[in-house]
Amino acid sequence: MWYSCCWCSSCLSGAGAGDGYAGPPRLVDISADTLALNGRSVALSGLAEALTPLTTTREDTVVLRAADGASVQRLLDVAQVLE
């Protein structure tokens, strides 16, 4: 399953994003060892399934937020699961 992932400030502010963000929150916090979807712990293998009830189309935005200690590779691994 593929989602539109965004972590840049212009997308988060809605600049150039048409109508901007709509729908329920879809915030994935990424740390070196854990993931959380809207504040609730989730396994990497279950992330796409956990997002299913929060989305209506594959183009819905999912915000990825890397915490201190999360490597760029960790961020890419999470994004890849959502492709």
PEDA-V185711 format. One record per pair of residues at least 4 apart in sequence whose ideal C-beta (glycine too) atoms are under 7 Angstrom apart, sorted by the first residue. I is the first residue (numbers start at 1). J is the second residue. D is the distance in whole Angstrom. If there is no record, write none. Layout:
# PEDA-V185711
I/J/D
I/J/D
This chain:
# PEDA-V185711
1/48/5
2/58/5
2/82/6
2/83/5
3/51/6
3/55/7
3/58/7
3/60/6
3/62/4
3/82/4
4/59/5
4/60/7
4/61/5
4/62/7
5/62/5
5/64/5
5/79/5
5/82/6
6/11/4
6/12/7
6/61/5
6/63/6
7/63/7
7/64/5
7/65/7
8/12/7
9/13/6
10/15/4
10/16/6
11/17/6
12/63/7
14/20/4
14/21/7
21/61/6
23/56/7
23/60/6
24/54/5
25/38/5
26/51/6
26/54/5
26/55/7
26/60/7
26/61/7
26/62/5
26/63/6
27/38/6
27/63/5
27/65/6
28/35/6
28/37/6
28/47/7
28/62/6
28/63/7
28/64/5
28/65/7
28/78/7
29/35/7
29/36/4
29/65/5
29/67/6
30/35/6
30/64/6
30/65/7
30/66/5
30/67/6
30/70/5
30/74/6
30/75/6
30/78/5
31/67/4
31/69/6
31/70/5
32/69/4
32/70/5
32/74/6
34/41/6
35/42/5
35/44/6
35/47/6
35/78/7
36/40/6
36/41/6
36/42/6
37/42/5
37/47/7
37/50/5
37/51/7
42/46/6
42/47/6
42/50/5
44/78/7
44/81/6
46/50/6
47/51/6
47/81/6
48/81/6
48/82/6
51/55/6
51/62/6
55/60/4
56/60/6
62/82/6
64/75/6
64/78/6
64/79/6
66/70/4
66/75/5
70/74/5
70/75/6
72/76/6
73/77/6
74/78/7
75/79/6
76/80/6
